[in-house]
Amino acid sequence: MWRRGAATDLSRVTNAFALLHLLPRGDRDKDVEILTLRHQIAILQRQLDGQRISFRPAHRALLAALLHALPRPALHGLRLLVRPETVLRWHRTLSARHHAAISRPRRRGRPRTVRSIRALVLRLARENNGWGYRRIHGELLTLGVRVAPSTVWEILRQAGLDASPERTATTWADFLRSQAHAILAADFLETVTLTGTRLYILAVIEHCTRRIRILGATAHPTAAWVTQAARNLAMDLDDAASTARHLLRDRDGKYPALFDAILADAGITVVRSGVRTPA
């Protein structure tokens, strides 16, 4: 018994010889053969009485290649063993399979990352021990290299490097905590007494010990009063051998210029923040 592949090859050879046989013949002979074939097809259709005919893939490919170029009206005028729509469907299926075959990647899975990108990822990781894969991914984007974060993680994992190392750089919170012994903060607080009098309280907090110094309370925080509070603060810090070197305050108009000058003479730099508020 022949194999299917051998039968397919034989069918292709037979069709090729049939085409060569038609080339030298005249139009009259071809017309006679066409009428004869149409008559035989009509006889077969009557004998089949609606039974379905099975076509092999090679037969479908040949019919689709021969008939798909004909316009639809001409295709409907032919006597075929199948409907014209079936032939057109065969042609669409063959075209889809052809395009799928030529567009199929040669190797399965995701394409391997370019060697230069892998080398760049590993270089950034080795030269910056505290960088995780997300930080490296961000640096690659600034360089115009677009890869997925998961790709960076996979490259580091394959190289035996930690994709998420512990942070070795000092954070802002750590910096403030380490410098807390040198930072003070001043602010005016408002309160109302039982008699309805509004008082302004000038308070200073030491960030290291969380100790709050009340420099005084007054209903009228004049420039002279605030200046004297600065002198008292400087003397208290000197007596306590404080290591404070910076004082944070807002831009409240109640602070006169002498307030900053007195503290500067005591070795404390005033750092202003926020927006100016009315006096």
C-alpha positions in Angstrom: 0.0 0.0 0.0 1.4 3.4 -1.0 2.1 6.0 1.6 0.1 9.2 1.5 3.2 11.3 0.7 4.0 9.1 -2.3 0.4 9.4 -3.6 0.6 13.2 -3.2 3.8 13.3 -5.2 2.3 11.1 -7.9 -0.8 13.4 -8.1 1.4 16.5 -8.6 3.4 14.8 -11.4 0.2 13.7 -13.1 -1.2 17.2 -13.0 2.1 18.6 -14.4 2.0 16.2 -17.3 -1.6 17.0 -18.0 -0.8 20.7 -18.2 2.0 20.0 -20.7 -0.3 17.8 -22.7 -2.8 20.8 -23.1 -0.3 23.3 -24.3 0.2 22.2 -27.9 -3.5 21.4 -28.5 -5.8 23.7 -30.4 -8.8 25.6 -29.0 -11.3 23.2 -30.6 -9.7 20.1 -29.0 -9.7 21.9 -25.7 -13.3 22.9 -26.0 -14.3 19.3 -26.8 -12.4 18.0 -23.8 -13.9 20.7 -21.5 -17.4 19.7 -22.6 -16.6 16.0 -22.1 -15.3 16.7 -18.6 -18.3 18.8 -17.7 -20.6 16.0 -18.9 -18.7 13.4 -16.8 -18.9 15.7 -13.7 -22.7 16.0 -14.2 -23.0 12.2 -14.3 -20.9 11.9 -11.1 -23.0 14.5 -9.3 -26.2 12.6 -10.1 -24.7 9.3 -8.9 -23.4 10.9 -5.7 -26.8 12.3 -5.0 -25.5 14.9 -2.5 -22.9 12.7 -0.9 -19.9 14.6 0.4 -16.6 14.1 -1.5 -13.3 14.0 0.4 -10.4 16.0 -1.1 -6.9 15.5 0.0 -4.8 18.5 0.9 -2.8 18.3 -2.4 -6.1 18.3 -4.4 -7.4 21.3 -2.4 -4.2 23.2 -3.0 -4.2 22.6 -6.7 -7.9 23.6 -7.1 -7.4 26.7 -5.0 -4.3 27.7 -7.0 -6.1 27.3 -10.3 -9.4 28.8 -9.5 -8.8 31.6 -6.9 -7.8 34.1 -9.6 -11.2 33.8 -11.5 -13.8 36.4 -10.7 -16.7 35.2 -8.6 -19.3 35.2 -11.4 -17.0 33.1 -13.6 -16.3 30.8 -10.7 -20.1 30.3 -10.1 -20.5 29.4 -13.8 -18.1 26.4 -13.6 -19.4 22.9 -13.0 -17.5 21.8 -9.9 -17.8 19.0 -7.4 -17.7 21.6 -4.6 -19.2 25.0 -4.1 -17.2 28.0 -5.3 -17.3 29.4 -1.7 -15.5 26.2 -0.6 -12.7 26.7 -3.1 -12.3 30.3 -1.9 -12.2 29.1 1.7 -9.5 26.6 0.8 -7.4 29.4 -0.7 -7.8 31.6 2.4 -6.7 28.8 4.6 -3.7 28.0 2.4 -2.7 31.7 2.4 -3.0 31.9 6.2 -0.9 28.8 6.8 1.8 30.2 4.4 2.0 33.5 6.2 2.0 31.8 9.6 4.9 29.5 8.5 7.1 32.3 7.2 6.4 34.5 10.3 7.0 31.7 12.8 10.1 32.4 14.9 13.0 30.0 14.3 13.4 29.2 18.0 10.7 28.9 20.6 10.3 31.1 23.6 11.2 34.8 24.1 14.1 36.1 22.0 17.4 36.2 23.9 18.4 39.7 25.1 21.1 41.4 23.1 24.5 40.5 24.4 25.5 44.2 24.8 22.4 44.9 27.0 23.3 41.9 29.2 26.8 43.2 29.6 25.5 46.7 30.5 23.1 45.3 33.1 25.9 43.2 34.8 28.3 46.2 34.7 25.8 48.5 36.4 25.1 45.8 39.0 28.8 45.1 39.8 29.7 48.8 39.9 26.8 49.7 42.2 26.3 47.1 44.8 23.4 48.8 46.4 21.3 48.9 43.2 18.4 46.5 42.8 17.0 45.4 39.5 14.4 48.2 39.4 17.0 50.9 39.9 19.1 49.3 37.1 16.0 49.2 34.9 15.5 53.0 35.6 19.1 53.7 34.6 18.7 51.8 31.4 15.6 53.8 30.5 17.6 57.0 30.9 20.2 55.6 28.5 17.5 54.8 26.0 17.6 51.1 26.5 14.1 49.7 26.8 13.7 46.3 28.4 11.3 44.9 30.9 12.1 44.9 34.7 11.6 41.2 34.7 14.3 40.9 32.0 16.8 42.7 34.2 15.9 40.5 37.1 16.4 37.4 35.0 19.8 38.6 33.8 21.0 39.2 37.3 19.6 35.8 38.5 21.4 33.9 35.8 24.7 35.7 36.6 24.3 34.7 40.3 23.8 38.3 41.5 21.3 39.5 44.0 18.4 41.2 42.1 17.2 43.0 45.3 20.2 43.8 47.5 19.8 45.5 50.8 20.1 49.2 50.6 23.6 50.4 51.5 23.0 54.1 50.7 22.0 56.5 53.4 18.3 57.4 53.3 17.0 60.9 54.1 15.4 59.5 57.3 18.8 58.0 58.4 20.5 61.3 57.6 18.1 63.3 59.7 18.4 60.8 62.5 22.2 60.9 62.5 22.1 64.8 62.5 19.3 65.2 65.0 21.7 66.2 67.8 22.6 69.3 65.8 19.1 70.5 64.8 16.7 72.7 66.6 13.3 74.0 65.5 11.4 77.1 66.6 7.8 78.1 66.1 5.2 80.4 67.5 2.1 78.7 69.1 -1.1 80.5 69.7 -3.4 79.9 72.7 -6.4 81.7 74.4 -6.6 82.0 78.2 -9.7 81.6 80.3 -10.1 85.4 80.2 -10.1 85.4 76.4 -6.6 86.9 76.1 -4.7 85.6 73.0 -1.1 84.7 73.8 1.8 83.8 71.6 4.2 81.2 72.9 7.7 80.9 71.4 8.9 77.3 71.7 12.1 75.5 70.6 12.4 71.7 70.3 15.6 69.7 70.3 15.3 67.0 67.7 17.7 64.6 69.4 16.1 64.5 72.9 12.6 65.8 71.9 13.0 68.3 74.7 10.9 71.5 74.3 12.1 74.8 75.6 9.5 77.5 76.2 11.2 80.8 75.6 8.3 82.9 76.8 4.6 83.8 76.2 3.3 87.3 75.4 0.2 88.9 74.0 2.4 91.3 71.9 5.5 89.5 70.4 7.4 92.7 69.6 10.9 92.7 68.0 12.5 93.5 71.3 10.8 90.7 73.0 11.7 88.1 70.4 15.3 89.4 70.3 15.6 88.9 74.1 14.2 85.4 73.7 17.0 84.6 71.3 19.6 85.9 73.7 18.1 83.7 76.5 18.1 80.7 74.2 21.8 81.2 73.2 22.8 81.4 76.9 20.8 78.3 77.8 22.4 76.3 75.0 25.8 77.4 76.0 25.3 76.5 79.6 24.0 73.1 78.6 27.0 72.5 76.2 24.5 71.9 73.4 25.9 70.6 70.1 23.1 72.2 68.1 24.3 74.0 65.0 21.1 74.6 63.0 17.8 76.1 63.9 14.8 75.6 61.6 12.0 78.2 61.6 9.4 79.5 59.2 9.2 82.9 57.6 6.9 84.4 60.2 7.2 88.2 60.3 7.5 88.1 64.1 11.1 87.1 63.8 13.3 90.2 63.5 16.7 90.3 61.8 18.5 90.4 65.2 17.0 87.0 66.0 19.0 85.3 63.3 22.1 87.5 64.0 22.2 86.6 67.8 22.0 82.9 67.0 24.7 83.2 64.3 27.0 84.7 66.9 26.4 81.7 69.0 27.4 79.4 66.2 23.9 78.4 65.2 22.8 78.8 61.5 19.1 79.7 61.0 17.5 77.8 58.2 14.2 79.3 57.0 11.5 77.2 55.3 7.9 77.6 54.3 6.1 80.8 53.3 6.0 84.1 55.0 3.1 84.7 57.4 1.8 88.0 58.6 3.2 89.4 61.9 
